[in-house]
Amino acid sequence: MSLPVPTVKDLSSIYSINVDGQAKRYARLTESFEKTYGSKPDFIARAPGRVNIIGEHIDYCGFPVFPMAIAPDTLIAARASGTSRVRVANINSEKYPARDFSATGDVFDIDSRVHEWSNYFKCGYRGVFDYLGRKDGKGFDVLLDGTVPAGSGLSSSAAFVCATELAVQRINNVDLTQSELASIAAGAECHVGVNSGGMDQTASIMGQQGSALFIEFHPRLRATPVKFPETSPPLAFIIANTLVVSDKHVTAPVCYNLRVVETRILNRALHVFSETLRVVQFRQICEHPSGDNVAVRLGALMNQSQDSCRDTFECSCAELDELCTIARGAGAFGSRLTGAGWGGCSVHMVAADKVEQVKSALAEQYYAKRYPQLTREQLDDALFATAPGCGACYYV
Ligand code: NG1
């Protein structure tokens, strides 16, 4: 059964750490909204990024994947305006200047040749209305605040598109289910020229606190929460960003979209089938963690996935390989790229008592050498521990 998107009133049901910091962020967003548009927002729509633990470049072939939602997210503060305009602004107005569209006209026109931030808003907007077979949108004002780094493999685009869908449907008094919204969002990025699969959008909408998701696409979209095995010490995850920006939209013809068609070629297909098997094995070990060395066996599957991405699918890069080598050397059970690759982030599975040790090794051997000018804050944004977080919701 697919559920509607929940509405929450308490930030501690969204975030498990730094709830005070998030409360300040939400208050800043509400204040900026009031300054920009003259009154408070009606609600805030929230959709998270995700980290894929295993199952890379197989969602668009229809095979199952194993991601989890994370705390970094896109917030969209929104208010019905009673006009016929859709006004879209971003907290980061220098990088993402404000735009203004007709609610029934040019908001539907997406020029995929232009690299324009508001195109992702239009994808979510158009996705909902195309699905409903309507074009009669109401005017509203939105202000965005995103903390998922763009081009990092943590699905900033899916978080943006999913949060937009939530805002659009609530303003227009529509209440689609989570699986409807995930499916719509999965198809919507084709309007910006990326032939994406459905992993990111499903993880963003259906994420569950404390669980990863085993996502299947056939015979229909289904996300089954799976807990990581209880080990002693418990398992923990670290995300490390190469800081090499990999923009799928810009490089689609020679990277992402090319791989989508290349999966028909035996070379590439070997990755797809072997990776699918690893996803199934990973789930089996999580659900039936009998025998010794559970963490080592899970880690080995992640390491094999990285080898296959590097050698057979050729979507890794020197910086991702280096992060994986350093983390494994410092005690990680498994290390691999996450997301499309060619830059962006890596993910590392470690024992909870090794988190600081692995982070220090990465900080000293990668970031201090390649990016000596990074501030403490920038380093904290690039290298952080993470846990399975909850999916999209409204905050009122
Ligand atoms: P990232 O790089 O996180 O956007 C992309 C695709 C996924 C999946 C992975 C590779 C989009 C929106 N997402 O993820 O569907 O194919 O690459 O496993 O294009």
Boltz pocket constraint, residues with backbone or C-beta under 6 A from the ligand:
constraints:
  - pocket:
      binder: B
      contacts: [[A, 50], [A, 52], [A, 55], [A, 56], [A, 57], [A, 58], [A, 59], [A, 60], [A, 152], [A, 153], [A, 154], [A, 155], [A, 156], [A, 157], [A, 158], [A, 189], [A, 194], [A, 195], [A, 196], [A, 197], [A, 198], [A, 199], [A, 200], [A, 248], [A, 338], [A, 339], [A, 340], [A, 341]]
      max_distance: 6.0
